Amino acid sequence: MNHLLAVVNILGKLIVVFGLTMLLPCMVAYFSQDESLIVFLQALLTTLGTGTALWLSTRRYKRELQTRDGFLLVVLTWLSLPLFGMLPILSYFPELGFAKSYFEATSGLTATGGTVLTGLDSLPYAINLWRGLMIWLGGMGLIVLAVAILPMLGVGGRQLFKAEIPGPMKESKLTPRIAETAKGLWMVYTFLTLLCACAYWLAGMNGFDAIIHAFTTLGLGGFSSHDASYGYWDSPLIEVVAIVFMLIAGINFASHFMVWRARSFSPYWFDPEVKLFLFIVLTSCIGLAGYLWKMGIYAHPIEALRYASFNVVSVATTTGYSNTDYAIWPVFAPLWMLFLSGFSTSSGSTGGGIKMIRVRILYQQFFREMITIMHPRAISPVKIGQSIISNKIIFAVLVFLFVYLTSIVLMTLVLTLSGLDEITAFSAAIACLNNLGPGLGEIGPATTYASLNDFQIWLCSFAMLLGRLEFYTLIIVFTVAFWRK
């Protein structure tokens, strides 16, 4: 019981930290004099009050986290923070109800970007800012932020960091101390966000839109302050800025950190994912542009390249922006884009899916099996760079792929059974598990998730959390073995 109370103690601190982030929309609501100020003040007080109560009531149970405690804390954090993140939304839109308000907050904090809201252009500034801020906080992971400050609160963070960072190779450290690692990642993340906001502003966005879309671009979340998303501006220059920073955010932030520390771009060259990520995404942009032009969707190849590039990069990086309704394109194009969302982004990026490093390992394992079949005595190790990948990691990747594909099938079947058509159900499963946001059918880029019933909304919310925590972290906590002493 004491170890559970120690977890609750840290959870209380995290809730307090999360509550403090609500000060920003409170300030915006105050200076813009909109009607959302009261809902943010109520949410702020409720969040701070709950977090402080949990913190102080369990302050006697401080201790260093064990591995099991770290997993439990990560899951409790990602289940509970949407409860507080939804408070301003539920108070301002009581007609949404609990399920859809929780979905909106979960979509934000998991950097998914699927929404149930319409009329975004007329929303109060503070509401749109809060939606973008949740994407930004969830993009890198609020847990990693907490790891950077928990040492000041007397708690180590190694177990948290290991449970939170996506990808199969979680043992590598950028700096000797885990807190220094988290601070370094957040420093790079913040710098790139500011750079992105400035680029958007120079490209033609107003300052407010530039900030919100910088949050959601680096977080690869896709929330926009306009119903038409990037179609609102119809600006090739703004779209180029978005493409560049979406690609940057799709690269491992550890590589960005190493580039900054080494003052050299060489870490990108040695990153096992960057070249393959850029090659697949950019080749897909050119290929789909040619396909759309040949099919007569666009009269000019440059126009086809513009729309194909923006939407391919957006979906492949699991951002979810759009500058046109790509659901009306020939079905091959959106299906290929959904396929890319499953694996394109790098481990350690803010994107979703199974990550490019796993695909590369599986690709090499396929050829290793082919060689073994033809030459049974041949020794053909799987290598990433100069490092030999152990069979333990290969088996873990194979099991992860099995869990991922099984989750897509099961979620598609359940959503179909609940009344959704096959296209909507299948795309919802992929969009939520990959933390993509928009899908096809009823939840396409020109629509929202508002038409789904509460059961379907809850299932999508669970799928977003499952994908954000890369399946194991969430599933492990629900096993009997986890709770045995």
N, C-alpha and C positions, 0 to 999 in steps of 0.2 A: 504493500500500500504506500509506503514512503516514497518509492520510486515514482509512482503515479502522481503523488502530490508534488514531487520535484518537477515533473513535467508540466503540471498545471501552473506552478510558480513561474516557469519560463514563458508558458503560453500567455499568462497575464501580462508579462512585460512586453511581449510581442503585440498584444492587443493595444496596449498603451501607445507603443510606437506607431502602430497603424492609425490609431485615433488622432495622433498629432498631425498626420498628413492631411486630415480634414480641415486643418487651419487654413490651408491654401484656398480651397473653394469657399470657405467662410469669408475670407478677405475679399475674394472676387465678388461674392454675392453682396457684401457690404458696400464696396465701392461702386458696383454697378446698380445698386439699389433695386435688386430684383426680389421677387417674392420667395425665392428659395433659401434665403438666409435663415429663416426660422427652422426649416427642416434640417439644415446642416448643423445648426447649433444644437438641436435636439440629438442628432446622430453623434455629434462630437461628445456631448456630455454623457450619453449612454455608453459609448465605446470606452471613453476614459474611465467612467465609473465602474464598468464591468471589469475592465482590465486591472484597475487598481485594486478592486475587491479581491480578485483572484490572486493577485500578486501579494498583497499584504496578509491575506488569510493563510497563505502557505509559505510565508517567508522563513519559517523554521526548517524547511525541508530542502534547502539548497544543497546541491551536490553535483559532481561532474557527471555528465551524461554517459550512459552506456550505449552500445550500438542499438539495442532494442528501444531504448528511450528516445534516441534520435529519430527513428522511424515513426514512433508514435507521435512525437511532437510535430513532425512535418505533416502527418496526416491530419492531426487535430487543427493545426494552423490553417491548412488549406480548406478544411471543412467549415471552420468557424469564421474566418475573415470575411467570406462572402455574406455571412449573416449580418455583419456590421457594415460592410460595403453597400448592402442593399437598402439600408435604413433611409438614406435621403431619397432613393428612387421610390421605395414603397410609400413614403410619406407624401411625396409630390405627385405620384401616380397611384393612388389607392385602388383604382380600378384594375390595375395589373394583377393584384393578388400576390400572395406570398411566393408561389412557385415561379412565376415569371420574373419577379423582382430578384429572387435568388439566382435565377438563370442569368440575368443581365450582369449581376455582380460577379458571378462565377466566370462568365464569358470574359469579363474585363480582367480579373485577377489571373486567369489562366492564359491571358493573351490570345484568346480565341477570336473574339471580334464579332460573333454572331449576336444579333440584337432582336429584341421584341418591340422596340420603340420606333415610331414614325414621327414626322414633324420635327426632325432634328434641327432644321434651320431656325425654328421659332423657340427652341428650348432656352431656358436661362443660361447665361454664360457659365455659371457655377456647375450646373448639371453636366454640361458637355465637358467642362474641364475635369470634373470628377471621373467621368467615364474614361477620358484619355489618361488621367493620372493612374487609375487602377491598371490599365494596360501597361503603363511604363513600370510601375512597381512590380507587377507580376511577370513582366518580360524577363528580367534578369533573375527574379525570384526574391520575394521579400525575406525569405529565410537567409539568403546570402547577405542581404543588408544587415539582418540581425546578427549574423556571425561576425560582422565587422564591429558591432558595438557591444555584443554580449560580454567580451572580455572585460570591458569597463564595468559591467554589472556583476562580475565575479563568476561567469560561466564560460567554460570552454566550448568551442564550436565545431570541432573536427567531425563528430558524428552527424551533425546537422548538414554540414557541407557535403559529405559523402552521399547522404540520402537525397539531397536536393538537386545536385548538378546532373544534367542528363548525359547519357552516353555510357559505353561499356568500360571505358578506361578512367575510373574515378580516383585512382591512387596517385596520379601525378600531381605534383605541387609546383606552383609557380614561384613561390617564395617560401622560406623555411617555416614561417608561421601562417596558419590558416587565416587568421584575422587580416594579416597583411595581404594575403591573396584576395580575400573578399573586397578589401578596400581598393586594391589595385583594379579589380574588375569593375567596380562601381565608378571609379575615377574615369576609366576609359569610356564606360557607358554614358556617364554624364557629359563628358567632353564631346562625344559624338552626337549626343542629343542636342547640345547647344549649337554645334556646327550645322546640324540638319535644320534646326529652326532658323538660323541665319540664312541658309541657302533657300529655304522656302520663302522667307520674307523678301529676299532679293529677287526671287523668281516671280513674285507678284501676289503672294498671300498677304493678308493683313497680319498683324502681330499675334493676335489671339489664335487664329487658325494655324499659323506657323508653329506655335507652341504645342497645340493639341496634336497636330499631325506629326510633329517631331516625336512626341511621346509615343504615338501609336506606330510610327514607322520603325523606330529603333526597337520597340517592344514587339514588332511583327504581329500586332493585334488587329489593326484594320478598322477600329471605331473611327467614324468621321463626325464632324459637326454639321454635315449636310446630307440630306436623303440621297442626293445624286452622287455621293462620294466624290471622286475626282472629276466626274462629268460636270460638276458644278462650275469648275474653272475652265474646262475645255482648253487647257494650256499645255502644249507639248513640253515647254520648258519646265513647268512644275512636275510633269510626269517623269521627265529625265532625272530631276532631283530625287523623286521618290524611288525610281529604279535603282539609282546608285546607292542610296542609303539602305534600301531593302536588301540589296546584295551584300552590303557591308554587314548588316545585322544578321545575315544568314551564315556568316563565317564565325568560327569559334572565337569567342572573346578572349580566350587565352592567347590566341595568336596575335590579336590586336594589342594585348598587353605586352607581349614579348617584342613586338615591333616598336612600341613606344619605349620600352626599357632599353632595347638594343640600338635605338635610333637607326634602324635599318629595316628594309622590307624583306630581307632574307627569310625571316620566320614563315612568311606566307609561302615561299617556295618549298620549304621543308614540311609544311602542313600537309598531311596525307589526304585531306578532304578538299582543300581550296580549289585545286586545278580541276578535279572531277566535278565539283559543284558548279563552277563557272562554265565549264565545257557543256555539261548537260543542259543547264538552264538557258545559256545563250544559243546553243544549237537548236533547242526547242523553240526559242523565239523566232529564229530565222526560218525554221521548218514550218511552223504553224502560220507564219506570215505568208510564205509561199503558197501554202494550202488554202488559206482564206482568199488570197488574191485569185488563185486558179479557180476556186469555187464561185467566184463572182460576188463575194460578200463585200469586198472593197474594190473600187475601180482602179486605184493606183497602188503600186507595190509599197511606196513609202507610207501611205495611209495604213495599209495592212500591217506593215512592220511596227508602226506606232501603237496600234491597238493590241496587236499580238504580244509585243514586248512587255507593255505595261501589265497586262492581265496575266500573262504567263509568269512573270517574275513575282507578281503579287500572290498568285495561288501557289506557285512552287515554293515560295518562302513562307507559306502559311500566314500571310498577312491578311488578305481578304479584301483589299481595296478593289474598286472597279472604275473604269471610265466609260464603260458601255455594258449593255446586258449581254454578256457572252453566252448566256443560256440559250439564246436564239441562234447561235452559230451552229453549223453542222455538228452533230453529236460527238464526232471523233475529237474535236478540239477541246471542249470542256472535260471530256473523260480523260484525255491525255493530261490535262492540267491537274485534275484530281489525282491522277496516278503520280505525277511529280510531287504533289504535296506530301506523299507518304514517305519520302526518303531524301529529298534534295538538300535540306539544310544540314549544317555541320553540327556535330556534338559540341556542347558548350556555347551554342548560339541561342537566340531567343525564339527560334522556330520550333515547330512540332514535328511529328512523324518519327520514323524509326532511326533517322539520322544517316548521313552519307557514310560514316565510318563502318556501320554495320553492313551496309550494302557492299562496300568494298571487300570486307572480310568474307561475306557470303559468295561474292563473285570469285574470289581467289580460292575459296574452299571448293567451289564447283569444279574448277580446273584441276585442283589437287585430286579430287575424286576421279576425274577422267584419266589423269596420269596413272593413278593407282590401279584403275581397272586394266589399263593397257600394259602397265609395267608394275606388277605387284610388289617387286622388291625395291622399287625406286623410293628415294627419300625426297619428298617435295614439301618443305615447310611453307606455311602461310606467313608472308612477311609484309609488314607495313614499314616502308623505308628500309632501315637496316635492322629493325627489330622483328624477331620471330614471335608470332602470335601463338600463345599456348593453346592446347586443346581445350583447356578449361574455359577460356574466353570464347572460342569457337562454339562450344556446346551451349554456352550461355546465350550467344547471339541466335543460334538455331531455336532454342526454346523461346526466346523473346519474340522471334518472328512467328512462331506457332501461336503464342498468346495474342499477338497483335492481329493476325489473320482470323483467329477464332473469335476475337472480340468484335471484329467487323461483321462476320457472318451472323453471330448471335444477336447483335444489336439490330442489324438489318431485318432479321426474322421477327424479332419482337416488335419493332416499329411497324412492320408490315401487318403483323397480327393485330396491332392496335388500331389499324385503319388507314395508315398512310399508303400512298401508291409506291410502287417498287423503286422508281427513280428517286423520289424524295427520301424514302427510307434508307436506301443505299448511300446516297450522297450525304445524308445527315450523319450516318455512322462514320463515314470517312472524315467529314468536316469536323465533327466533334472530337473524335479520337486523335486526329492530327492537329487539333487546335487551329483549324483553318477559318471557321466562321461560316461564310455562305456556301451553299451547296447548289443543288439543281432542283427543278420542280417547284414545290411550294416554298422552298427556302433559297431560291436563286438569288443572284446578286442584285436584282431589282425588287426583291421582296424581303420579308423578315421571318422570324420564327413565331410570330404572333398567332398564326393560324393553328399551331399545335396545341393539343389539349394538355392538361396538367401532368398526366402520366408520361406523355411523350417529352414534355419539358423537363421533368425530373430525370428521365433516362438520359437525355442529352446533357444535363448538368453533371450527372455522374460520369458520363463518358468523357467530358472535358477534363474533369479532375483525374480520371484514370489515365488519359493521354498525357496530361501535364506532368504527372508523377511517374510516368513511364511504367505503368502497370504494376510492377513488383511492389513498389513502396506502399501503394494503397491495398493491394490484394493481401500482402503479408499480414497486415494488421487485422484482417478479418479471418485469419486462420486460427484453428484451435491451438496449434503448436506455438504460435506467438505468445499466447497468454499462459502457457505452462511455465512453472518456475524452473 
